[in-house]
Structures are given as structure tokens and as C-alpha cells.
Amino acid sequence: MIPAETFRRMMEQGLGPPVFPFVPSIYEHGARLLQRSPGEVSRSAHLMADAALKGYETYHHDLVTVGIDLYNIEAEALGCRLSDGEGCSIPGVTTHPLAADAVLDPARVLLPARGGANRLDLLVDAVGRVVRAIGDRVWVYGCMGGPFSQAVELRGFENLIGDMFDTPDAVHTLLDKTTRLSVDQAVRISQQGAGVYLYESWATLPLIAPDIFERFVVPYNKRVIDAVRAEFATPPPAVIMGGNTALLIDLFIEVGTSLVVADFNTDFDFIKAKIADRPMIVRGCVDPKMIERGDWPGLETALHKLATKAAGMPNFIWGCGCVSYTTPVEHVLKFKEMCRAAQPRATG
């Protein structure tokens, strides 16, 4: 069975596969496979697509993501400046355009036009190339920063948290703007036949509290996901973030995400009870630094814990955090073998 059909059966029929899918996070590591820097690959549609395709050719993972500096494309288009991303490092935000303002003024943020001097079109182009090459076999996802994380990059994290207490209406106005950009970009990615991953690393616990997540993250991510689901029968959209996701599971359900990330310390019984028969996938993740340094005993322990906790779950998949640029290929391949050997039991 091809991976795309496996995921459809998991989502639509609740049927667990004979072998649970392997879904590592391959982003800047794809640039390493091309023997190019992350910065160079991040600024070329054909190289970004080639990096995703080279990753698939190398690892034959069961879901393919397209992107290098996942959080930066929208932030850059909104006015943030980035580092070059030379060597092994990915481009990073170096300026926050609204950070110096004593009072948050969302009117200063101008939504970028399509086809302008930014990389919004570039990402859409790269996604389309990958879908045309392998989309008949695997689900392909385009990566983008979520509305909340975009707002953080514009204002700065501590400033934005303060604004939530001092001028919450202004924060909501700013989030409305970043959401409008997110909806437009998500629709364009979906038009290529790909799914959409919204990355919200700035919204993880304990960076923000659950009540802040509910007020300032959920409504805006839900708008993006609802817009995609209303118009497209593409791989279902998801909000991607780490942290203690079990404490936010009710809010993830409210958002409508199709996938939740959970590490080996997560309370899987709690998540299983909450998700029940909902069409949501649980991605069990290990620390990618363990893969990078080849900590095989540590990985074996983590995978055993995940397999034990995931027993009886038809909607479980294997994963890890972002595989670093410098991680040896043979380490990722060995990690894949270990995942295959540690399959959860079909019934709990």
C-alpha cells in the first residue's frame, strides 16, 4: 500500500496500518543532502523542491514536507530581516520591526502583495514541484509560520506578552492581519494539491499559558484551518508545535488540527481518551539530537516507551524533531530501522 493511501485509511476509516508510518522532520537536512547551505536552498524554488525530493529518495519516509526556514518566509514578507543562513545554520530573524514602539501599532504592518519581493511565491512554487513529482505516492505538506509566531517575530516575544495585558485589542488586530496573510498563503499551497502545516513554536508550553493559547492562538489558527477545509480535499491541515501538548489537547481539537505531536514523556492515555474516534494522528517524537550523536541505547529506550504507550492506537506514526543539517545520513537510516523494529502492538 502506498503511503498516501495508508494515511487516508487512518484518517477516514480509523484503520491502523500493518507498519506504522515513518515521518522524520527533514528541513535544512535536505540542503545537506544536496551539499548546499540552508540559506542557498531557502532562496531557490527548484533547490527547495530538490531538497525535499532528495530527502524522500534517501529515506523513503511516508510524508514529505517542503520548507527550510519554516518560520521566516511570512515574517520576512511582513518586514523582518533575516541572517544569510550560510554554513550549517538556517536563516534567522534578526530584526523585529515593531519592537522599538512604546505602544503596539498594528497599522504599521502592511500585508505583502503576491508576486512581490518576498519568498511567498517561491514556497508555493517549490511545493507544486514536489507534488507533481511524488504527490501520487505520498502526502506532501507545505510549511509556514502560524499567525501567532508571525506576530511574535514582528513585535518580539516579551513585548507581545506585555501587549496582551496592556493593549489586548491591538494584539488581536495584529493577529487578524497575520491570519489574513496565513489564509492567503495556505490557500495557495492547497491549490498545489498539498496539505498545510502551521508551525507555532512560539505558542508552546511553558512559553505561554493555556489561557493565552486559548485567547490568542486558537481563534486564528482555526480560521486558517477552516478556510482550507472548506475549499480543498487536500491532505488535512495541522498545527505543529512541541511542548506538553497533552495539556492543550482540547484546544487542538477545537482548532481542528489533523495531527498532534507528542514525545515519549507525553500522557498518551489522556490523549487517546480525548481524541477517541476523531480523525487525528498522533506523531510520537524523539529528540533529534539523540539521532545526531548516535545515542542508540537512549533511542531504544525512548522508542520502547512510545511503542508501549501507543499500543492499540490505529492513528500513531513515528517521528522526531527537526533533523539537523549535520546529522549523518546513516544515523537517520538506523533510526528508521529502529522505528520499524519497535512497532506498537495492534491492540492495547
N, C-alpha and C positions, 0 to 999 in steps of 0.2 A: 504494500500500500504506500502511495506517495505521501510525503509529509503533509501536504495541503489537505488531503482527504482525511488524514488522521486527526488534524485539528478540527475540521468540520464535524466529524463524528463526535469528538469530545465536547464541542460547544453546542451542537444542535441536538444530539441524541444522548449525551451523557455516557458515551461508551468509552471505556478505557482501552488504550492500545496494548498489544502484546509486549511492546517495548516502549517505555516512556520516552518522549522526545528529549533531545539534547539541544539546549538553547543557550550557549555561552554568549556573553556580550562582546561582540567584535566591532570595535570602532577604530581608534587610532592604530590598533594592532594590524588592521588591514593595510595601512600605509607601510608598516614594516614588511609585510608580505610582498609589497611592490618595490621594496628597497628605496623608499622615498620618505621625506619628512611629513609629519602630520599637517604642517602648515601648507606645504605644496599641494598635498592631496585635497585639503579642505577648500582650495580655491579653484578647483577644476571639476566640472561635472563628470567628464569622462574618467578622470582618475578616481573620483569618489565612487563612481559606479564600479570601476575596475577593482577597487579595494574590497568592496562588498562581494563581488563575484570571485575574486581570488580567495577570499576567506571561505566562501562556500565550496570552491574547488578543493581547498586544502582540508577542511574539516567536515564537510557534508553535514552541517548542522541542520536542524529541522525547521528553523525560522530565521530569516535573514533581515537584518536591519541596515539601513543606509544612513550614514552620517559619520562625521569625525568629531568636531567640536559641537556637541549636541545642543548646548545651551546658548550658543553665541550668535547664531545666524539671525534670529529675531532681534536680540539685543543690539547687535551691530547695525541692523537696519533701522532701529529706533534711535541711534546716535551714540552708542557706546563704542569706544575704541578698543582694539584688540592688540595683543602681542603677536609676533610673527609666527610662532609655532615652529621654530627651527629645531634641528636636532631631534631629540626624542619627545619633546614636550608638545602638547596641543596648544593652539591659540587660546589665550585667556583674556577676559575683560580687564582693561587697565584704567578705564575712566567711567565714572557714574555721572551722567550729565545733570542729574537733579540733586546730587549730593550736597552741593555747596549752598543750596537755597535754605534760608531760615524756615520758610513755610513751603510745604509741598504745593506746587502749582502744576496740575496735570495739563493745563492748556499749553504748556511749553513743549509737550510731546506731540510731534507730528507723525501721523501714520504714513509709512513709506508707500510710494506708488509701485505697482507692478512694473517690472522691467527697468527699475531704477538702478542706481549704482550700489547694489547690495547683492547678497547671495541667496535671496529667496527663490528666484528663478533657477539658480544653479542647483539647489537641493531638489526642486521638483524635477528638473531635467535628469539628474542622477537617479532619482527614484524610478522614473519612467524607463530608463535604460535597463535597470536591474529587473523590473517587472517583465519587460519584453524578453529578456534573456532567460529567466528561470521562474517567472511567476506562475507558469502552468504546473510547476512541481512543488514549490514551497510558498508559504505566505511571506510576503515582503512588506516591511514596515518602514515608513519614512519617519525620521526622528526630528522632534522640535522641542524647544523650551516651552514650558507651560506658562499661562498668564501670570501666575504669582511669581515665578522665578524671573520672568522678564521684568516685572515691576521692581524686584529686588536689585537687579543689575542696573536699572535706571536710577534708583534712589539710594541704594546702599542698604544693607540688611538692618543695621541698628536704627538708621533714620526711619525706615519704613515701619518698623515695630513701634517706634515712638509716635509716628503719624497715626497709627491705628487707634491710639488713645487720645491724641490731641485733635486730629482732624480726620476722623474716620470717613466722612463723606468724600473728602479729597482722595483718599486711598481707593474707595470704591469707584470713583471717576477714573482714576488711573488704571485700575483693573479692568474697567469696561473697555478702555482703549486697547490694552494689551490683549484682551479677549477678542475684540474685533479683528485684530491682526491675526490672532491664532485661528479663528474660524476661517478666515480667508485662506490662510496657508494650509490648513487641514483639508479644506475642500479641494484645493488644487492638488494636494498629494493624493487624495481619494480619487480624483479624476484620472489619475495614472493607473488605478487598479490596485493601489497599495493600502495597507492599514496605516493608522496614525498612532504613534507613541508620543504622549505628552510627558516630558521629563520635568519633575518638580522637586529637585533635590533640596531646594531652599525651604520646602514645606515639611521636611521630615521631623519626627520627634527624635530628640528633645529640642530641636531648634525652635519650634513653635509649639504651643499648647493645643490640645484638641479643640477647644472653643474657638481659637483663632483660625484653625484649619476649617472648621465648620462655617465660619462667617466670611472668611476672605479667600478661601481656596475652592471649596466645594461648589458654590454657585457658578463660578467662572469656568472651571473645568467641565462642569455639567453642560454648560452652554455649548462648548466645543464638541463634546461627545454627542450630545443630542443632535447638533447640526449635521454631523457625519452620518449618524444612524438614520436620520430622517430621509436622507437622499441617496445613500450608497449601500450596496450589498458587498462591500469590500471586507477583508479581514477586520474583525471588530476592534474599535479603538480602545486604548487603555492609558491609564495614568501610571507612570513608572517612578517609583521612589523607594528608598530603603528605610532604615529605621525600624521602630517597633510597629509594624503595620497591623498587628492584631488589635491594637488599641483603637485603630481607625477603621476597622472593617465595616462597621455600619455606615460610615461616611463614604467609603469606597463603593458600597452597594448603592447608596444614594446617587453618587456621581454617575454610575453606570459603567464603570471600568470592566473590561473583559478579562483582566489579569491583575493579580496581586503578587508582589514579591515578598518572599518570606525566607529568612535564613534559618539555620539549623537550631537556633535557640527560640524560635517562634512557637507560640502555643497553637499547634496545628489542630488540636481537638476543638478549641474555641472557634478557629476559622472554619473548620468543617461544619460545625453546628450552625454557624451564621450563614454560610454560603448555601448549605443544603443542596437543593436541586437547581440552583441558579446557574446560568451559563457563564461561569467564571473559572479561569485557570489559575492554579497556584504554582508559582515558579519557585522551587526550592533552591536557594543560592548558597554557595560557599564563598569564602574570602578569596578573591583572585590573587592576592599576594602569596597565598599558600601554593597556588599553581605556579606562580612565577619562580619561587625559590625551590620548588620541587619537594614540598613537605608532604610526602606520601603517607606517612603514618597519621598526620593530622587530618589530611583529606579523607583518609579511610574512615576515621572516627566521625568526621562531620557527615560524610555520605551515609554511614550506617545510621546515625541519628535521624537524618532526613528520611531514609527508607523506612525506618520504624514508624516515624510519625505519619508518613504518607500512606501507610498500609490501608487498603480499602478505598483509596481516592482514585476515581477514574479520570480526574482532571488535574493530575500532577505532572509537572515537567521539570527536568534538571536544568540548572543554570548556575551562573556565577556573576559577580560584579564585573566591572569593565576590565577586560584582559589588557594588560599594559603593553605598550609598544615593544618593550624589551623581553617579554615572556618568550622563551624558546618554543618553537612550533611543536617539538616532540613532547613538551610538557602539556600542551593543550590536548594533544592526541592521547597521551596517557590518561589525562583527566577524563576524556571521553570514554576510554576503555573502563575506567573505574566506575563511572556512572552506569554503564551497561551491566557491569558485574554486580552492582548494588541495587538492582531493581526492587521497588516496593512489592509486597505481596498484593495479589489481585483483590483479596478480601481481607478486611481487618479482623 
